[in-house]
């Protein structure tokens, strides 16, 4: 048997799949909590939740979330935002531009365009019709 060192699927596919499954997962949690979501997904996905989830949401991520909450509560988040907004929105627009170039955005736009039943929209279309 000859094995290839190349992945069988595009490296972009898992990111796009994850993003597009997010709504389903959130809807399941909203409807019946984590137990219902886990009941509704595959055993493999449920296993992944148990063994991978704690590596994503852990002491380090909780510390970061606590720091963000502190910044919101002490006003430094708003101060930074308003300073940027009042000085031409350079940081804000740079963030927006960088995010638009992410593979998940580029691939996602193509996928949504191929699924008209989703009634997909683009920021460009919406902004043009304002």
RAJOSUL-V595630 format. One record per run of one state. SS is the DSSP state (A for helix, B for strand, O for the rest). FROM is the first residue (numbers start at 1). LEN is the number of residues. If there is no record, write none. Layout:
{{SS,FROM,LEN} {SS,FROM,LEN}}
This chain:
{{O,1,10} {A,11,30} {O,41,2} {A,43,14} {O,57,2} {A,59,16} {O,75,1} {A,76,10} {O,86,4} {A,90,11} {O,101,2} {A,103,11} {O,114,2} {A,116,3} {O,119,4} {A,123,6} {O,129,2}}
